[in-house]
Amino acid sequence: MEHIVIIGNGISGVTAARHIRKMSDKKITIISAETDFFFSRTALMYVYMGHMKFEHTQPYENWFWDKNRIELKKGYVSNVDHQNNQLLFKSGETLSYDKLIIATGSKPNKFGWPGQDLDGVMGMYHKQDLENLEKYAPNNSVCKRAVIVGGGLIGIELAEMLNSRGIPVTFLVREKSFWDAVLPAGESAMINRHIKNHHIDLRLGMNLKEIISDEHGKVKGVVIQETGEVIDCNVVGLTAGVSPNVDFLKESGIELGRGIKVNRHLETNIPNIYAIGDCAEQHEAIGNRRPIEAVWYTGRMMGETVAQTICGNKIEYKPGHWFNSAKFLDIEYQTYGWVFGKPKEYEEQFHWKHEDDTKCLTVSYHKDTREFLGLNTFGIRMRHEVFDKWLTEKRDVDYVMQHLEEANFDPEFYKTYETTILSTFTSSQLKTA
């Protein structure tokens, strides 16, 4: 019986396993060094905030795996011997495979800061990070202050987590405005204000120089690069992005860039070895997408795609129109299509913000053809399938603006803004005409 081995029990690896099982009787083994069972990584923050227990983050009951004949193995793979179709474990064990799917995800970036491995320094990605945070920041008497380094989506989640326990937070963000490589200026500025309104000490344009140790190898402070200021703290969260978790493959003969190089079928340079999710890097990026996409839903789609190929229906990975969602403290964010932080030469952007400073939207369109290119919304929930359809139909911006109500999750709620959004849009068009 053909043996499919999957390294990594995140969304990509588990989706691949489930879909291979739906379509076949192949032997399936999932290997993880992190946890016994699959859990929802995006829910870790809610465990710390007391909204759920860790077992509630597991989408499947523990009996699910046996019932579906998916074997789970806990262990750390130290190398892949593709000539003998064998995995080597840190423990000295080996495991043979017929086909291998690598779905090892990401690891938090470290940039060689002095003190980056001290006790009390952590990312916020793995279950072990959650356990460390519980140990070093259980409350505001044990952790008098935390410093977060790096202003992305994980950084803002960690700030919200610490905030929920009344732990003061200093947030070092090297950009001049929060997430401004991704967000247009008006949105980024609104998020800066929202963070400060939550009494988080946001330091824009600031870099970490070093992390200072006490006499027991524990964090006692950080030094800011630009000013030399020392900030006393007990926890440092490193959230300056993530990188593919592929160091164990350096000697394997599998082609690596930043991640594991794959083609559109998610095949590596070695026959019968595939890579999916955060650790996979497309040889050629798909459209405006990045070659590596550390996004939950693309991981799931890659898992579904590779399962088809392994079960004899070879298909290309086609992720469709870009979308994503996140939360900035109290403000929900959604994006559909492409809205660039620094508009492209062909791109015109219309920006509307509500006077309460917690709701806004940015619509991107082609300045010559008026084709609708994308939309960002903050604090206004939209329906994904409607924008997906409009992007496919290449609707123009005027059509989209007139029909925004259809895309809103809550049309009654939206009606209160519709008139001001439309009148602002119309007057902006008169100015540019």
C-alpha positions in Angstrom: 0.0 0.0 0.0 1.4 3.4 -1.0 2.6 5.3 2.1 2.0 9.1 2.1 4.0 10.9 4.8 3.3 14.5 5.7 5.7 16.5 7.8 3.7 19.2 9.7 0.3 19.1 11.3 -0.9 22.7 10.5 -3.7 23.6 8.3 -1.9 22.6 5.0 -0.7 19.2 6.1 -4.0 18.2 7.8 -6.1 19.4 4.8 -3.9 17.3 2.5 -4.3 14.3 4.7 -8.1 14.7 5.0 -8.6 15.0 1.3 -6.2 12.1 0.4 -8.3 10.0 2.8 -11.6 11.1 1.2 -10.3 10.0 -2.2 -8.2 6.9 -1.4 -7.1 4.1 0.9 -3.5 5.0 0.9 -1.5 4.8 4.2 -1.2 8.3 5.7 1.2 9.4 8.5 1.4 13.0 9.8 4.5 14.0 11.8 4.7 16.9 14.2 7.2 18.0 16.7 4.9 20.7 18.1 1.7 19.1 19.3 0.0 15.7 19.4 -3.1 17.0 17.5 -3.9 19.6 14.9 -5.0 22.9 16.4 -6.1 26.3 15.0 -3.0 28.5 15.2 -5.1 31.7 14.9 -7.0 30.8 18.1 -3.9 30.7 20.4 -4.4 34.3 21.4 -7.9 33.5 22.7 -6.6 30.8 25.0 -4.3 33.4 26.8 -7.2 35.9 26.8 -9.4 33.3 28.6 -12.0 33.0 25.9 -11.3 29.3 25.4 -9.2 26.3 26.6 -6.4 24.9 24.5 -8.5 21.8 23.7 -11.2 24.0 22.2 -8.6 25.1 19.5 -8.6 21.5 18.1 -11.2 21.3 15.3 -11.4 17.5 15.4 -12.0 15.2 18.3 -9.0 13.0 19.2 -10.8 9.9 17.9 -11.1 11.4 14.4 -7.6 10.4 13.4 -8.0 6.7 14.3 -11.4 6.5 12.7 -10.0 8.0 9.4 -6.9 5.8 9.6 -4.5 8.8 9.7 -1.5 7.9 11.8 0.0 10.6 14.0 3.7 10.5 15.0 5.3 13.0 17.3 8.9 13.6 16.4 11.4 16.0 15.0 12.7 15.2 11.4 16.4 16.1 11.1 16.9 15.2 7.5 15.3 13.7 4.3 17.2 11.0 2.5 15.4 11.1 -0.8 17.6 8.5 -2.5 16.3 5.9 0.0 12.8 7.5 0.4 13.5 7.8 4.1 13.1 10.4 6.9 15.7 10.6 9.7 14.6 11.7 13.1 16.5 13.5 15.8 15.9 10.5 18.0 17.8 8.2 15.6 14.6 6.6 14.3 13.8 6.3 10.5 10.6 6.2 8.6 10.1 5.2 4.9 7.7 6.9 2.5 6.5 6.5 -1.0 5.4 10.1 -1.4 6.4 13.0 0.9 4.5 16.2 1.6 6.5 18.9 3.5 4.2 21.3 5.3 6.5 22.6 8.1 5.2 26.2 8.2 7.1 29.2 9.4 9.4 30.3 12.3 9.6 33.8 13.8 12.4 35.9 12.3 15.4 36.7 14.5 17.9 39.2 13.3 20.9 38.3 15.5 20.0 40.8 18.3 22.2 40.4 21.4 20.1 38.7 24.0 17.5 37.2 21.6 17.7 33.8 23.2 17.2 34.9 26.8 14.4 33.5 29.0 11.4 35.7 28.5 12.0 36.3 24.8 9.5 34.6 22.5 7.6 34.7 19.3 3.8 34.1 19.1 3.5 31.3 16.6 3.9 28.0 18.3 2.0 26.3 21.2 5.4 26.5 23.1 5.2 30.3 22.7 1.8 30.3 24.4 3.2 28.2 27.3 6.2 30.6 27.6 3.9 33.6 27.7 1.8 32.0 30.4 5.0 31.4 32.4 6.7 34.8 32.0 3.6 37.0 31.7 0.8 35.4 33.8 -0.2 38.8 35.2 1.1 42.4 35.7 2.9 41.7 39.0 5.2 39.1 37.5 5.5 41.0 34.1 5.6 44.7 34.8 6.0 45.6 31.1 6.4 43.7 27.8 8.2 45.1 24.7 7.0 43.9 21.3 9.4 44.2 18.4 7.9 44.3 14.9 4.6 45.8 13.7 2.7 43.1 11.7 -0.4 41.1 12.4 1.2 38.9 15.0 2.6 41.9 16.8 -0.8 43.5 17.2 -2.4 40.2 18.4 0.3 39.9 21.0 -0.3 43.5 22.2 -4.0 42.7 22.5 -3.2 39.5 24.5 -1.0 41.3 27.0 -3.4 44.2 27.2 -6.2 41.8 28.2 -4.2 41.1 31.4 -3.4 44.7 32.2 0.3 44.3 31.3 1.8 47.5 30.0 3.1 47.2 26.4 5.7 49.1 24.5 5.5 48.4 20.8 8.6 49.0 18.7 7.7 49.4 15.0 10.6 50.3 12.6 8.2 51.7 9.9 7.1 55.4 10.1 3.5 54.3 10.3 1.9 51.0 11.3 2.1 48.3 8.6 2.5 51.0 6.0 4.2 48.6 3.5 0.7 47.0 3.1 -1.8 49.7 4.1 -2.5 53.0 2.4 -1.5 56.0 4.4 -5.1 56.9 5.6 -5.7 53.4 7.0 -2.3 53.1 8.6 -2.7 56.5 10.4 -6.1 55.4 11.7 -4.6 52.2 13.1 -1.7 54.2 14.8 -4.4 56.2 16.6 -6.4 53.1 17.5 -3.4 51.4 19.0 -2.5 54.5 21.1 -6.2 54.8 22.2 -5.7 51.4 23.8 -2.9 52.8 26.0 -0.3 50.9 24.1 3.0 52.8 24.0 3.5 52.8 20.2 7.0 53.8 19.1 7.1 54.3 15.3 10.4 54.5 13.4 12.2 52.6 16.3 14.4 49.5 16.1 15.7 47.1 18.8 19.4 47.3 19.5 19.8 44.7 22.2 18.0 42.8 24.9 19.5 43.1 28.4 19.9 40.1 30.7 19.6 40.0 34.5 22.1 37.8 36.5 19.9 34.7 35.9 19.8 34.8 32.1 16.3 36.4 32.1 15.2 39.5 30.2 15.4 42.7 32.3 15.2 45.4 29.5 15.8 46.5 25.9 17.9 49.2 24.3 16.4 51.2 21.5 18.8 51.6 18.5 17.9 55.2 17.6 17.9 56.8 21.0 19.9 54.5 23.3 17.0 54.6 25.7 16.7 51.6 28.0 13.2 50.2 28.6 12.8 47.9 31.6 10.7 44.9 30.8 10.2 41.2 31.7 9.1 39.9 28.4 10.1 40.6 24.8 7.9 39.5 21.9 9.7 39.1 18.6 7.1 39.5 15.9 9.2 41.0 13.0 7.7 38.6 10.5 8.2 34.9 9.8 10.4 32.8 7.5 9.9 29.3 6.0 10.9 26.6 8.5 13.3 24.7 6.2 16.7 24.6 7.9 16.6 20.8 8.4 16.5 20.4 4.5 19.8 22.2 3.8 21.7 18.9 3.1 18.7 17.1 1.5 19.2 18.0 -2.2 15.7 19.5 -2.2 16.0 22.9 -3.9 15.6 25.8 -1.5 15.3 29.6 -1.9 13.9 31.3 1.1 11.4 28.4 1.1 11.1 25.1 -0.7 11.0 25.8 -4.4 7.9 24.4 -6.1 6.2 24.5 -9.4 2.4 25.2 -10.0 1.7 21.5 -9.1 3.5 22.1 -5.8 6.2 19.6 -6.8 9.8 20.1 -5.7 12.9 19.2 -7.8 12.8 15.7 -6.4 10.1 13.3 -7.7 7.5 12.3 -5.2 8.3 15.2 -2.8 5.9 18.1 -2.6 5.8 21.3 -0.4 2.7 23.2 0.6 1.7 26.1 2.9 4.1 28.7 4.5 7.2 26.7 3.7 6.6 26.5 -0.1 8.1 29.1 -2.5 6.7 29.4 -6.0 9.5 29.5 -8.7 7.4 32.3 -10.4 5.0 34.3 -8.3 1.3 34.0 -9.3 0.0 37.4 -10.5 0.6 40.0 -7.9 1.0 37.4 -5.1 4.3 36.9 -3.3 6.2 33.7 -4.1 5.8 32.7 -0.4 2.3 33.1 1.2 2.1 32.7 4.9 -1.7 32.8 4.9 -4.2 30.3 6.4 -6.5 30.0 3.5 -3.8 29.6 0.8 -2.3 26.8 3.0 -5.7 25.1 3.0 -6.0 25.4 -0.8 -2.5 24.0 -1.4 -3.5 21.0 0.8 -6.6 20.4 -1.3 -4.6 20.8 -4.5 -1.8 18.4 -3.7 -4.2 15.8 -2.5 -5.8 15.7 -5.9 -2.4 15.3 -7.6 -1.4 12.5 -5.2 -4.7 10.7 -5.9 -4.1 10.7 -9.7 -5.9 13.9 -10.7 -2.9 16.2 -11.3 -4.1 19.9 -11.0 -2.3 23.2 -10.8 -2.5 25.4 -7.7 -4.8 28.3 -8.6 -5.5 30.5 -5.6 -7.9 32.9 -7.5 -8.4 36.5 -6.3 -6.4 37.6 -3.3 -8.2 38.1 0.0 -7.3 38.2 3.6 -8.8 39.3 7.0 -7.4 40.2 10.4 -8.2 42.2 13.5 -6.5 45.3 14.8 -7.7 45.3 18.4 -11.4 46.2 18.1 -11.3 46.9 14.3 -12.0 44.1 11.8 -10.0 44.3 8.5 -10.8 42.7 5.2 -9.1 43.0 1.9 -10.2 41.7 -1.6 -8.2 42.1 -4.8 -5.2 44.5 -4.7 -5.0 47.8 -2.8 -1.3 48.7 -2.6 0.2 50.7 0.3 2.1 52.7 -2.2 -0.3 53.0 -5.2 1.0 51.7 -8.6 1.3 54.1 -11.5 -1.9 52.8 -13.0 -3.8 52.8 -9.7 -6.3 55.4 -8.4 -7.5 55.0 -4.8 -10.7 56.4 -3.2 -10.5 56.6 0.6 -13.5 57.2 2.9 -13.3 57.4 6.7 -16.1 57.7 9.2 -15.9 60.5 11.7 -15.7 58.0 14.7 -12.2 57.1 13.4 -12.8 53.3 13.5 -14.4 52.6 10.1 -13.0 53.3 6.7 -12.7 51.9 3.2 -10.3 52.2 0.3 -11.3 51.3 -3.2 -8.7 50.8 -5.8 -9.3 51.1 -9.5 -7.5 51.5 -12.8 -7.1 55.2 -13.6 -7.6 54.8 -17.4 -10.1 51.9 -17.7 -11.8 52.4 -14.3 -11.7 48.7 -13.7 -12.3 47.8 -10.1 -9.0 46.3 -8.7 -9.6 45.9 -5.0 -11.0 47.1 -1.7 -9.9 47.3 1.9 -12.5 47.7 4.7 -12.0 48.4 8.4 -15.0 48.1 10.8 -17.4 47.3 7.9 -18.0 43.6 7.2 -18.3 42.6 3.5 -19.2 39.4 1.7 -16.2 37.6 0.1 -18.2 35.9 -2.7 -19.6 39.2 -4.0 -16.2 40.8 -4.4 -14.8 37.6 -5.9 -17.6 37.7 -8.5 -17.1 41.4 -9.3 -13.3 40.9 -9.7 -13.9 38.0 -12.0 -16.4 40.0 -14.0 -14.0 42.9 -14.2 -16.7 45.4 -13.1 -15.9 49.1 -13.2 -15.5 51.2 -10.0 -18.8 53.0 -10.7 -20.7 49.8 -10.7 -19.1 48.6 -7.5 -19.8 51.9 -5.7 -23.4 51.9 -6.7 -23.9 48.3 -5.6 -21.8 48.2 -2.4 -24.9 47.6 -0.3 -25.2 44.1 -2.0 -21.7 43.2 -0.8 -22.3 44.3 2.8 -22.7 41.7 5.5 -25.3 43.8 7.2 -27.2 45.9 4.7 -29.2 47.8 7.3 -26.0 48.7 9.2 -24.4 49.8 5.9 -27.3 52.0 4.8 -26.3 54.5 7.5 -23.0 55.1 5.7 -24.0 54.5 2.1 -25.1 58.0 1.3 -21.9 59.6 2.7 -19.6 57.1 1.0 -21.3 57.6 -2.3 -21.5 61.4 -2.1 -17.8 61.5 -1.1 -16.9 59.2 -4.0 -18.9 61.4 -6.5 -17.3 64.6 -5.3 -13.8 63.0 -5.5 -14.6 62.0 -9.1 -15.6 65.6 -10.0 -12.3 66.9 -8.5 -10.2 64.5 -10.7 -12.3 64.9 -13.8 
